[in-house]
Amino acid sequence: MRKLLIVLSILWLSTVVLAAPISYQGQLQDGSGPYDGTADMEFRLYDSLTGGSMVGASVSKSNVPVSDGLFQVELDFGDVYDQPLWLEVEVGGHVLSPRQPITAAPMAVHALNVPEGSDTLAELDCSGGEIAKWDGDEWVCAADEDTTYSAGDGLTLSGTTLSLDTDHVDGLYWRRGGNEGTDPANDFIGTIDAAGFAIHVGGQLGFRLEHSQVPNVIGGGEGNKVGEGPGEVIGATIGGGGCAVSSDGQCEGIGFEDSYNQVTGDFGTIGGGLHNRAGIESTVGGGNINTASGPRATVAGGGLNIASGLNAAIGGGEGNEASGLDATVPGGSGNRAIGDYSLAAGRRARAIDHGTFVWADSTFAEFASTGGDQFLVRAGGGVGINTNDPQDALHVDGVVRTTGGLRLPDGSLLENLDGLGNSWQLGGNAGTDPNEDFIGTTDETPFEIHVEGERALRLEPGDSPNIIAGWSGNIVDTDVMGATIGGGGCSGVGVYPCDAEWPNQVTANYGTIGGGIGNTVSGVFAGTVGGTVGGGWLNTASGLAATIGGGKWNTASGGSTTIAGGKFNNASGHIATIGGGEENTASGSFSVVGGGIGNIASWGLATVGGGDGNIASGMGSTVPGGINNRALGPLSFAAGEAAKAEHLGTFVWADTTDLEYFASTDENQFLIRAAGGVGINTNDPNGFDLAVDGDAAKPGGGSWSSFSDARLKQNIQPVSEVSGSLLERLLQLNAYKFEYTDEAVETRLGLPGKQIGLLAQEVKDVFPEWVDTDEEGYLYVTERGTTAIMVEALRELRESHDRQMSELRKQVAVNSQLAERNAELEERLVRLEAVLLDGSQLAEN
């Protein structure tokens, strides 16, 4: 199909007649390039670019010669150029698109040829409030009574003035200072479709809600995830921790892969820490590289622990495994509770069979069950009952009752010990009554089990008996009731960390230590209800109902405080929380430190997500992460590196280009230091301090200002003395209509659609100081000092005008003098002619 590609020009052949023909030139191409031959064409005028009505008659041209694609035709549409017109071209039965606008030349000719006395808009002089109207015969001035105005949603109308309805807008958006009269059922922040909702801090993901039947809640590092794909898991929770994953697949700042936290099953929960995994309805409190893959399984903290059995539980410690149904490892190191309903504690205990209880001392060797429902204790120091100094593998300080006798090493059986039926037989007893037949004491004496001459389990009498397992040095203070030590403790005879005596100790009622070494649950006041330490090393839970999941050297001293894991962390605020990390402090009420190193949340509701050396000391202040940030003002926010939000309601982001603090200077500021630029709708500011891909507006009015005080400037000199004629330079620039290339639009260097502007290459030749080059070599125009240059150019124009007017006035004066001289000479000539005439007459007479 032939296609009209380019209209080269429209030329006038006449400027003196009303029905002026136009000379139309164009170019035709077919599939192989410029066309050669003849073509039938028809031309029509319309009053709009698309649609509209045809103006005048069409003009047909047959067998138009076309050479190398070029042709020219003469078109005479008559006197129709009193309105904007567009030319439509049809070639060989095909209408070409778009229509071509008729340029100003025909219109100007029409205006020049309007007969004198004809009514034209140029002759009208309308007063204020009037507009030009056509009354059917001529143009007249009349009041603008036909235009109607109406206010749509979000606008108000006063007379003919439209303005923003702030009440309407306030009812649609959340105000930064808070809204009144909201309905939680209808007014909320979030999504109403299947899309998730995310909160970013410091340019990276920090918290998100994923859509599912029960929404998933994911905090912490952007690598944290739920399931392997959308909708795979519902009701999952990740409190924090984890890390961002770099392009090489490793955890940034740590150096190994897969360090994100992940929930793989419905309703699974991970409190924090690093590289933790939780399955269906399972829980990991914190620590690192812990896995709770069994349904409803729990790992409180510590590291390298795996709870894979249904309802299995691990209190803390390191390298423990609970894979059996309802299996338990309270803490310690390298223990395995593999059988259903089994318990393994201490070090390298193996409860392989169902219903077994296996306690192993600090010896670095496996100690495994050999059959179901066993209660096994390896205690190199002996098991003592009623003695803390066992002299044999089992040392009972008191009467041993057995109904079946005792079997000696040679296989013989000693029966009827302490009376027939009053002893427990090795093979078990029949016909016993739990209310009458039991192992233990009937007075207020504690009951102990010893292995290898050392106490391994102690039950102390009371309204709620104390249970003390593990190393014989583990302690529950006098007058304490309901305390539990599941195991652990260290005698100081092993290798690091058991190279010193580190007992576990409970000094508060109902305090619990799952295992580990050197852990303490204490109370500030006498009779205080104690907290919980799941395991780990040298942790202290001294606050009312405080909890430490694991880790080492952590202290939870505030009421209902929680430390999931990590080391050297201190949670002293009421209901404060530390997810993990190292040397973090949460001292404000309801304060939170997610993890990281050396972070402090010291005021009520303050939050530090992670990072290094961050402080949130203002009420409700937030530091999501980064390094050495300070959120000191109430409700302030600081992120990045060395950001300091010192005032109420300030938001401060600082990049890494300056180790000096970037601080707020007043309340309610939003401050950004970004040497690489700030991008809005673009991730490549391309060297600009602020790059906006799209339109920018100032709804409240105002102006963009720059300091221009003479006291701030030096080397001041007039522009005209430096640059020559600015007017001539400005007139060298040209304005163009154009469209950006597809590549420019795709890379967000230009906007789609028709544009008007300058060419940077031309500007560079005239005003090189206006043109800069980006990182990829593209030129862009900044137009520095445009206002000053325009003022100076106007000054030059005024001076040129004044010079011309002065010369004109001088010429008028000269002309006036010449006129007077001519008049004088003419008068003298008349007199002379009269004299000559009179002389002639006298001669004749």
C-alpha positions in Angstrom: 0.0 0.0 0.0 1.3 3.4 -0.9 1.8 5.7 2.1 2.2 9.5 2.3 5.0 9.9 4.8 6.2 13.5 4.7 4.5 16.8 3.7 7.5 18.9 2.7 5.9 22.3 2.4 2.8 24.4 1.4 3.6 27.4 -0.8 1.4 30.3 -1.9 1.3 31.2 -5.6 -0.8 34.4 -5.1 -1.3 36.9 -2.4 -3.7 39.3 -4.1 -6.8 37.3 -5.0 -9.3 36.0 -2.6 -9.5 32.4 -4.0 -5.8 31.8 -3.7 -4.5 28.4 -4.9 -1.8 26.7 -2.9 1.1 24.7 -4.1 1.3 21.4 -2.2 4.4 19.3 -2.1 4.8 15.8 -0.6 6.5 12.5 -0.8 5.1 9.0 -1.6 6.7 5.7 -0.6 5.7 2.1 -1.2 7.1 -1.1 0.3 10.4 -0.9 -1.6 11.1 2.9 -1.0 10.3 6.2 -2.9 7.7 5.7 -5.6 8.1 6.5 -9.3 5.2 6.8 -11.7 1.8 8.5 -11.6 -1.0 8.5 -9.0 -4.6 9.6 -8.7 -5.2 11.9 -5.7 -8.1 13.7 -4.0 -7.7 16.5 -1.5 -10.3 17.6 1.1 -10.4 20.3 3.9 -11.8 19.7 7.4 -12.4 22.0 10.4 -10.7 19.5 12.9 -7.8 17.1 13.0 -10.2 14.1 13.3 -13.9 13.8 12.6 -15.5 17.3 12.0 -17.1 18.7 8.9 -15.6 19.1 5.4 -15.1 22.7 4.3 -15.6 23.6 0.7 -15.5 21.1 -2.2 -12.9 18.4 -2.7 -10.1 18.8 -5.3 -9.2 15.8 -7.5 -6.0 15.3 -9.4 -5.5 12.5 -11.9 -2.2 11.0 -13.1 -0.1 13.2 -10.9 3.6 12.6 -11.9 5.8 11.3 -9.0 9.6 11.2 -9.4 11.7 9.6 -6.7 8.7 9.8 -4.4 8.3 13.6 -4.8 5.3 15.3 -6.3 3.7 18.8 -6.4 0.0 19.8 -7.1 -1.9 23.1 -7.3 -5.0 23.2 -5.1 -7.7 25.8 -5.2 -10.4 25.5 -2.5 -11.7 29.1 -2.8 -11.9 31.7 -0.1 -12.3 29.3 2.9 -9.3 30.3 5.1 -11.2 32.2 7.8 -10.9 29.4 10.3 -8.3 26.7 11.3 -8.3 23.9 8.7 -6.7 20.5 8.2 -6.0 18.9 4.8 -6.9 15.2 4.2 -5.2 13.4 1.3 -6.5 10.3 -0.5 -4.1 8.4 -2.9 -5.4 5.6 -5.1 -8.4 5.1 -2.8 -6.4 5.1 0.4 -7.0 7.9 2.9 -3.7 9.0 4.5 -3.5 9.7 8.3 -3.1 12.1 10.1 -4.6 15.1 8.4 -2.1 18.0 7.8 -2.7 21.4 9.5 -3.0 24.4 7.1 -0.2 26.8 8.0 -0.5 30.5 8.7 0.2 31.7 5.1 -3.3 31.2 3.7 -4.9 32.7 6.8 -2.7 35.7 6.5 -3.6 36.2 2.8 -7.3 35.9 3.7 -6.9 38.6 6.3 -5.0 40.9 3.9 -7.8 40.6 1.3 -10.8 41.2 3.5 -12.7 44.1 1.8 -12.7 47.4 3.7 -15.6 47.7 6.0 -15.9 44.0 6.6 -16.4 42.9 10.2 -13.2 41.4 11.7 -12.2 40.4 15.2 -9.3 42.8 15.0 -11.7 45.7 14.9 -13.4 44.8 18.1 -12.4 46.5 21.4 -14.3 44.6 24.1 -14.4 45.9 27.7 -13.8 43.9 30.9 -16.2 41.0 31.4 -17.0 40.9 27.6 -16.0 38.5 24.9 -16.2 38.4 21.1 -19.4 36.6 19.9 -20.9 35.9 16.5 -24.5 37.1 16.3 -25.3 35.5 13.0 -24.2 38.4 10.8 -21.1 39.9 12.5 -18.7 39.7 15.5 -19.9 41.8 18.4 -18.7 42.4 22.1 -21.1 40.9 24.6 -21.1 39.6 28.2 -20.0 36.0 28.9 -23.4 34.7 29.9 -23.3 31.4 28.1 -20.4 29.7 30.0 -21.5 27.5 32.9 -19.3 26.3 35.7 -19.8 23.3 38.0 -17.7 21.8 40.8 -16.9 18.1 40.6 -15.8 15.8 43.5 -13.2 17.5 45.7 -13.9 21.1 44.4 -15.9 24.0 45.6 -17.4 26.8 43.3 -17.6 30.5 44.3 -18.9 32.5 41.4 -16.7 31.4 38.5 -13.8 30.4 40.8 -13.1 26.7 41.5 -11.0 25.8 44.6 -10.0 22.6 46.4 -12.5 21.2 48.9 -10.2 20.4 51.8 -13.0 18.8 53.8 -13.6 16.4 51.0 -9.9 15.6 50.6 -9.5 15.2 54.4 -12.2 12.5 54.2 -10.2 10.6 51.5 -6.6 10.6 52.8 -4.7 10.1 56.0 -3.3 13.4 57.3 0.2 13.4 58.7 -1.1 15.0 61.9 -3.9 12.5 62.3 -7.5 12.3 61.3 -10.8 12.7 63.3 -14.0 10.7 63.0 -12.5 7.7 61.3 -14.2 4.3 61.2 -11.8 1.4 61.6 -14.2 -0.8 59.5 -13.8 1.5 56.5 -10.8 3.8 57.2 -7.5 2.0 57.2 -4.0 1.9 55.5 -3.5 -1.0 53.2 -4.8 -2.7 50.0 -8.3 -3.8 49.0 -7.3 -6.1 46.3 -5.1 -9.2 46.4 -1.9 -7.1 46.4 0.3 -7.2 49.5 1.2 -4.1 51.6 4.8 -3.1 52.4 6.7 -0.6 54.4 10.2 0.4 53.3 12.8 2.1 55.3 16.1 3.5 54.0 15.2 2.5 50.5 14.7 -1.2 51.3 11.9 -3.4 52.4 11.4 -3.5 56.2 7.9 -4.8 56.9 5.1 -6.3 54.7 1.7 -7.9 54.9 1.0 -10.6 52.3 -2.5 -11.3 51.1 -3.9 -14.8 51.9 -6.9 -16.3 53.6 -5.2 -15.2 56.9 -2.7 -12.5 56.1 1.0 -13.2 56.5 3.1 -10.7 58.6 6.7 -10.4 57.7 9.2 -8.0 59.4 13.0 -7.7 59.4 15.4 -8.3 56.5 14.0 -8.1 52.9 15.2 -11.7 52.4 12.7 -13.0 55.0 9.9 -14.9 53.2 6.8 -17.1 53.7 6.6 -20.2 51.6 8.1 -20.4 48.1 5.3 -18.6 46.3 2.2 -16.4 46.7 -0.7 -18.0 48.5 1.3 -21.1 49.5 1.2 -20.3 53.3 -1.4 -18.5 55.4 -1.3 -16.9 58.8 2.5 -16.9 59.0 4.4 -14.4 61.2 8.1 -13.3 61.1 8.8 -10.7 63.8 12.2 -9.6 62.5 15.8 -10.6 62.1 17.1 -12.2 58.9 19.0 -10.2 56.4 19.0 -8.6 53.0 20.4 -10.9 50.3 23.0 -9.5 47.9 23.4 -10.3 44.2 25.8 -13.1 45.0 23.2 -14.8 47.1 25.0 -14.2 50.4 23.8 -12.4 53.5 25.2 -8.8 53.3 27.6 -8.1 56.2 27.7 -11.8 57.3 29.0 -13.8 54.4 27.0 -16.9 54.1 23.9 -17.9 52.1 20.3 -18.4 53.0 20.5 -16.2 56.1 16.9 -15.0 55.8 14.2 -16.3 58.1 11.4 -18.4 56.4 8.0 -19.8 57.5 7.2 -22.8 55.3 3.8 -23.8 56.8 0.5 -22.3 57.8 0.4 -20.3 61.0 4.2 -20.7 61.6 6.0 -18.1 63.7 9.6 -16.8 63.9 10.3 -14.2 66.5 13.6 -13.0 65.0 17.2 -14.1 64.8 19.0 -15.3 61.7 18.6 -18.2 59.2 15.6 -19.7 61.2 12.9 -21.9 59.6 9.4 -22.6 61.0 6.8 -25.1 59.5 3.1 -25.5 60.0 1.9 -24.0 63.3 5.5 -24.2 64.6 7.5 -21.6 66.4 11.1 -20.4 66.5 11.7 -17.7 69.2 15.0 -16.5 67.9 18.7 -17.4 67.8 20.2 -18.6 64.6 20.0 -21.5 62.2 17.1 -23.0 64.2 14.5 -25.1 62.5 11.0 -26.0 63.8 9.7 -28.1 60.9 7.3 -30.4 62.7 3.7 -29.4 63.1 3.3 -27.3 66.2 7.0 -27.8 67.0 8.9 -25.1 69.1 12.5 -23.9 69.3 12.8 -21.2 71.9 16.2 -20.0 70.9 19.9 -20.9 70.8 21.5 -22.1 67.6 21.6 -25.0 65.2 18.6 -26.6 66.8 16.0 -28.7 64.9 12.5 -29.6 66.2 11.1 -31.8 63.4 8.6 -34.0 65.4 4.9 -33.2 65.9 4.6 -31.0 69.1 8.4 -31.4 69.6 10.1 -28.7 71.7 13.6 -27.4 72.3 14.2 -24.9 75.0 17.5 -23.6 73.7 21.2 -24.6 73.7 23.1 -25.5 70.6 22.9 -28.4 68.0 19.9 -30.1 69.6 17.3 -32.2 67.8 13.8 -33.2 68.8 12.3 -35.4 66.0 9.9 -37.6 67.9 6.2 -37.0 68.6 5.9 -34.7 71.7 9.7 -35.1 72.1 11.6 -32.5 74.3 15.1 -31.1 74.6 15.1 -28.5 77.3 18.6 -27.2 76.4 22.2 -28.3 76.5 24.3 -29.2 73.5 24.1 -31.9 70.8 21.1 -33.7 72.4 18.7 -35.8 70.3 15.1 -36.6 71.4 14.2 -39.0 68.5 11.6 -41.3 70.1 8.0 -40.3 70.7 7.4 -38.7 74.1 11.1 -38.7 74.8 13.3 -36.2 76.5 17.0 -35.7 76.0 19.1 -33.2 78.0 22.6 -32.4 79.0 25.3 -33.1 76.4 25.0 -35.5 73.4 22.1 -37.4 75.0 20.2 -39.6 72.6 16.6 -40.5 73.4 16.2 -42.8 70.4 13.3 -44.9 71.6 9.7 -44.0 72.5 9.0 -42.8 76.0 12.7 -42.5 77.0 14.2 -40.0 79.3 18.0 -39.6 78.7 20.2 -37.3 80.7 23.9 -37.1 79.7 26.6 -35.3 81.6 29.3 -33.1 80.1 31.3 -36.0 78.7 31.9 -35.5 75.0 30.4 -38.9 73.9 26.9 -40.0 72.8 24.7 -41.6 75.5 21.8 -43.3 73.8 18.7 -45.2 74.8 18.5 -48.9 73.9 14.8 -49.6 74.3 11.4 -47.9 74.8 10.2 -46.2 78.0 13.7 -46.0 79.6 14.9 -43.4 82.1 18.6 -43.1 81.5 21.2 -41.0 83.3 24.8 -40.7 82.5 26.4 -38.9 85.5 30.2 -39.4 85.8 30.0 -38.0 89.3 27.2 -40.4 90.4 23.5 -40.2 91.0 22.7 -39.2 94.6 19.4 -39.6 96.4 19.3 -37.7 99.6 22.9 -36.8 99.2 24.9 -34.3 97.1 28.1 -36.3 97.4 27.4 -39.7 95.8 30.1 -42.2 96.3 28.8 -44.6 93.7 27.0 -44.6 90.4 23.8 -44.5 92.5 24.0 -43.4 96.1 20.8 -43.4 98.1 20.9 -41.8 101.6 17.9 -43.6 103.0 15.9 -46.7 102.6 15.4 -48.3 99.2 12.2 -50.2 98.9 11.7 -52.9 96.3 8.9 -55.5 95.8 10.9 -57.6 93.4 14.3 -57.6 95.0 17.7 -56.5 93.8 19.7 -58.3 91.1 23.4 -58.7 91.8 26.2 -58.5 89.2 26.4 -62.3 89.2 22.8 -62.5 88.1 21.4 -63.6 91.4 18.3 -62.0 92.8 18.0 -60.7 96.3 14.3 -60.8 97.2 12.1 -59.7 100.1 14.2 -56.7 100.7 12.6 -54.5 103.4 9.7 -56.9 103.5 8.0 -58.8 100.7 6.5 -56.5 98.1 8.1 -53.3 99.4 10.8 -53.0 96.8 10.9 -52.0 93.2 12.0 -54.8 90.9 14.3 -54.2 88.0 11.8 -55.9 85.7 9.0 -53.8 87.0 6.2 -54.4 89.6 2.6 -55.5 89.2 -0.4 -54.5 91.2 1.0 -51.2 92.4 -1.1 -48.2 93.6 0.4 -44.8 92.6 -1.0 -43.3 95.8 0.9 -45.8 97.9 3.7 -47.1 95.6 6.2 -44.5 94.4 9.8 -43.5 94.5 10.5 -40.5 96.7 10.2 -39.2 100.2 7.3 -39.0 102.6 8.7 -36.3 104.8 10.1 -32.8 103.9 13.3 -34.3 102.6 14.3 -33.6 99.0 14.6 -36.5 96.6 17.6 -36.9 94.3 18.8 -39.2 91.5 22.6 -39.5 91.1 24.8 -40.8 88.3 28.4 -41.7 88.6 28.3 -40.4 92.2 26.9 -37.0 91.2 23.4 -35.6 91.5 21.6 -35.5 88.2 18.0 -34.8 89.3 16.6 -33.3 92.5 13.0 -32.8 93.6 12.5 -30.4 96.5 9.3 -30.5 98.6 6.8 -27.6 98.8 3.3 -26.6 97.7 4.8 -26.6 94.2 7.9 -28.8 94.3 11.1 -27.5 92.7 12.7 -29.7 89.9 16.4 -29.4 89.5 18.1 -31.4 86.8 21.5 -31.3 85.2 24.8 -30.6 86.9 24.7 -31.2 90.7 25.8 -27.6 91.1 22.5 -26.2 89.7 20.7 -24.2 92.4 17.2 -23.3 93.4 17.3 -20.9 96.4 15.7 -21.6 99.8 12.0 -20.6 100.1 11.5 -20.7 96.4 8.7 -22.8 95.0 7.6 -24.1 91.7 11.1 -23.6 90.2 12.3 -25.8 87.3 15.8 -26.4 86.0 15.6 -28.8 83.0 19.3 -29.5 82.8 22.6 -27.9 81.8 25.0 -26.4 84.2 28.8 -26.9 84.1 31.2 -28.5 86.6 34.3 -26.8 85.2 36.0 -30.1 84.3 35.3 -30.0 80.5 36.5 -28.0 77.6 35.3 -24.5 76.6 32.7 -23.3 77.4 32.6 -25.8 80.3 36.1 -24.8 81.6 34.7 -23.2 84.7 31.9 -23.9 87.2 28.8 -22.4 85.6 25.6 -23.5 87.5 22.1 -22.7 86.4 20.2 -21.0 89.3 16.6 -20.0 90.1 16.0 -17.5 92.9 12.4 -16.6 92.1 9.1 -18.5 92.5 8.1 -20.5 89.4 11.2 -19.5 87.5 12.3 -21.9 84.7 15.6 -22.7 83.1 15.5 -25.1 80.2 19.2 -25.9 80.1 22.5 -24.4 79.0 25.1 -23.2 81.4 25.4 -20.4 84.0 21.8 -19.1 83.4 19.9 -17.3 86.2 16.2 -16.6 86.8 15.9 -14.2 89.7 13.4 -11.7 91.2 14.0 -8.0 92.2 11.6 -8.4 95.2 11.0 -11.3 97.6 8.3 -13.6 96.4 8.5 -12.3 92.8 7.2 -14.7 90.1 10.3 -15.5 88.1 10.8 -15.6 84.3 12.2 -18.1 81.9 15.6 -18.9 80.3 15.3 -21.5 77.5 19.0 -22.2 77.3 22.3 -20.8 76.2 25.1 -19.4 78.3 25.2 -17.0 81.3 21.8 -15.5 80.7 19.8 -13.7 83.5 16.1 -13.2 83.6 15.5 -11.0 86.7 12.3 -9.2 85.7 8.8 -10.3 86.6 7.8 -13.0 84.0 10.8 -12.1 81.9 11.9 -14.4 79.1 15.2 -15.2 77.4 15.0 -17.8 74.6 18.7 -18.6 74.4 22.0 -17.1 73.3 24.6 -15.9 75.9 25.3 -13.1 78.4 21.8 -11.7 77.9 19.9 -9.9 80.7 16.1 -9.4 80.9 15.4 -7.2 84.0 12.2 -5.5 83.0 8.7 -6.9 83.8 7.5 -9.2 81.0 10.5 -8.4 78.9 11.7 -10.8 76.2 15.1 -11.5 74.6 14.9 -14.2 71.9 18.6 -14.8 71.7 21.9 -13.3 70.7 24.5 -12.1 73.3 25.2 -9.3 75.7 21.7 -7.9 75.2 19.9 -6.1 78.0 16.1 -5.6 78.1 15.3 -3.5 81.2 12.1 -1.7 80.1 8.6 -2.8 81.0 7.4 -5.3 78.3 10.5 -4.5 76.2 11.7 -6.9 73.5 15.1 -7.7 71.9 15.0 -10.2 69.0 18.7 -11.1 69.0 22.0 -9.6 67.9 24.7 -8.4 70.2 25.1 -5.7 72.9 21.6 -4.3 72.3 19.6 -2.4 75.0 15.8 -2.0 75.3 15.3 0.2 78.4 12.1 2.0 77.5 8.6 0.6 78.3 7.3 -1.3 75.3 10.6 -0.6 73.5 11.9 -3.0 70.8 15.3 -3.8 69.4 15.0 -6.4 66.6 18.7 -7.3 66.4 22.0 -5.9 65.2 24.9 -4.7 67.3 25.1 -2.0 70.0 21.6 -0.6 69.5 19.6 1.2 72.2 15.9 1.8 72.5 15.7 3.9 75.7 12.3 5.5 75.7 8.7 4.3 75.8 7.5 2.7 72.5 10.9 3.3 70.9 12.1 0.9 68.2 15.4 -0.1 66.6 15.0 -2.7 63.9 18.7 -3.6 63.7 22.0 -2.3 62.4 25.0 -1.1 64.4 25.3 1.6 67.1 21.8 3.1 66.6 19.8 4.9 69.4 16.1 5.5 69.6 15.7 7.7 72.8 12.6 9.7 71.9 9.1 8.6 72.9 7.7 6.5 70.0 10.9 7.1 68.0 12.2 4.6 65.3 15.5 3.6 63.8 14.9 0.8 61.3 18.5 -0.1 61.0 21.7 1.3 59.5 24.8 2.6 61.4 25.1 5.2 64.2 21.7 6.7 63.7 19.9 8.7 66.4 16.2 9.1 66.8 16.2 11.5 69.8 13.0 13.5 69.4 9.5 12.1 70.2 7.9 10.3 67.3 11.1 10.8 65.2 12.7 8.6 62.6 16.4 8.2 61.6 17.9 5.8 59.1 21.0 5.3 56.9 24.3 6.2 58.5 24.9 9.0 61.1 21.3 10.4 60.7 20.2 12.4 63.8 16.5 13.2 64.3 16.7 15.5 67.3 13.3 17.1 67.2 9.6 16.2 67.5 8.2 14.4 64.5 11.3 14.6 62.3 12.3 12.1 59.6 16.0 12.1 58.8 17.7 9.8 56.2 21.5 10.1 55.8 23.7 8.3 53.2 27.2 7.0 53.7 29.1 10.0 52.1 29.9 11.8 55.4 30.8 10.4 58.8 29.6 13.6 60.4 26.0 13.6 61.8 23.3 14.8 59.5 20.9 16.3 62.1 17.4 17.9 62.1 17.2 21.6 63.0 13.5 22.0 64.0 10.4 20.1 64.6 8.4 18.1 62.0 11.1 18.2 59.3 11.7 15.5 56.6 15.4 15.6 55.7 17.4 13.5 53.2 21.2 13.5 52.6 21.8 11.5 49.4 24.9 12.2 47.5 23.8 9.9 44.7 20.6 11.9 44.3 16.9 11.5 45.3 14.7 9.7 42.8 10.9 9.9 42.5 9.5 7.4 40.1 13.1 6.6 39.0 15.9 4.5 40.4 18.6 6.5 38.5 18.8 10.2 39.5 21.6 10.4 36.9 23.7 12.8 38.9 20.9 15.2 40.0 20.3 15.9 43.7 16.6 15.5 43.0 15.3 13.6 39.9 11.5 13.5 39.4 10.2 11.2 36.6 6.8 12.9 36.1 5.2 16.2 37.0 5.9 18.1 40.2 3.6 20.5 41.9 3.4 22.9 44.9 -0.4 22.7 45.8 0.1 25.5 48.4 1.7 27.9 46.0 4.9 29.6 46.8 8.1 29.8 44.7 11.4 28.0 44.2 13.9 30.3 45.8 17.7 30.7 45.8 19.8 33.0 47.9 20.8 36.2 45.9 22.0 38.5 48.7 25.0 40.6 47.5 26.7 39.9 50.8 26.9 36.2 49.8 28.6 36.9 46.4 32.0 37.9 45.2 33.7 38.7 41.8 30.6 40.5 40.7 30.7 42.1 37.2 28.0 43.0 34.7 27.0 40.2 32.3 27.0 42.5 29.3 30.7 43.3 29.8 31.5 39.6 29.9 29.3 38.0 27.3 28.7 40.7 24.6 25.2 41.1 23.1 23.0 38.7 25.0 20.0 39.6 22.8 21.8 38.4 19.7 22.9 35.2 21.4 19.3 34.5 22.6 18.0 35.1 19.1 20.3 32.3 17.8 18.3 29.7 19.7 15.4 27.9 18.0 12.3 26.3 19.5 11.2 22.9 18.1 8.3 20.5 18.2 9.4 16.9 18.7 8.8 13.5 20.3 11.3 11.6 22.4 12.7 8.3 21.0 11.3 5.0 22.3 14.6 4.3 24.0 14.5 7.7 25.8 10.9 7.0 27.0 11.8 3.5 28.1 14.9 4.7 30.0 12.8 7.5 31.5 14.9 10.2 30.1 11.9 11.7 28.2 8.2 11.8 28.3 5.9 10.2 25.6 3.9 12.4 23.3 4.5 15.7 21.5 6.9 18.1 23.2 8.2 21.7 22.7 11.8 22.7 23.6 15.3 23.4 22.6 18.2 21.2 21.2 21.0 20.9 23.7 23.7 20.9 20.9 22.4 24.3 19.7 22.2 25.7 23.2 25.8 24.5 23.9 27.1 26.6 21.0 25.4 29.7 22.3 25.3 29.3 26.1 27.7 26.5 27.0 27.3 27.2 30.7 23.6 26.0 30.3 24.5 22.5 29.1 25.8 19.6 31.1 26.5 15.9 30.3 25.2 12.9 32.2 27.1 9.7 32.9 26.1 8.2 29.6 27.1 11.2 27.5 23.7 12.6 26.9 23.4 16.4 27.0 20.8 18.2 29.2 19.9 21.9 29.5 20.0 23.6 33.0 19.4 27.2 31.8 21.5 28.7 34.7 20.8 32.4 35.3 18.1 32.5 32.7 16.2 35.4 34.4 19.4 37.5 34.7 20.3 37.0 31.1 16.7 37.8 29.9 16.8 41.1 32.0 20.2 42.1 30.4 18.9 41.2 26.9 15.8 43.4 27.5 18.1 46.2 28.7 20.1 45.8 25.4 16.8 46.0 23.4 15.7 49.1 25.4 19.1 50.8 24.8 18.9 50.0 21.0 15.4 51.3 20.9 16.3 54.5 22.7 19.2 55.1 20.3 17.0 54.6 17.3 14.3 56.9 18.7 17.0 59.6 19.4 18.3 59.3 15.8 14.8 59.4 14.5 14.0 62.6 16.5 17.2 64.2 15.2 16.2 63.3 11.6 12.7 64.7 12.2 14.2 68.0 13.4 16.5 68.1 10.3 13.5 67.3 8.1 11.5 70.1 9.8 14.3 72.6 9.2 14.5 71.5 5.5 10.7 71.9 5.2 10.9 75.4 6.6 13.8 76.2 4.2 11.9 74.8 1.3 8.9 76.9 2.2 11.0 80.0 2.4 12.7 79.3 -1.0 9.3 78.6 -2.6 8.0 81.9 -1.3 11.1 83.7 -2.7 10.6 81.9 -6.0 7.0 83.1 -6.2 8.1 86.7 -5.5 10.8 86.4 -8.1 8.4 85.1 -10.7 6.1 87.9 -9.9 8.9 90.5 -10.4 10.0 88.8 -13.6 6.4 88.7 -14.8 5.9 92.4 -14.0 9.1 93.3 -15.9 7.9 91.4 -18.9 4.6 93.2 -19.0 6.4 96.6 -18.8 8.5 95.6 -21.7 5.5 94.8 -23.8 3.8 98.0 -23.0 
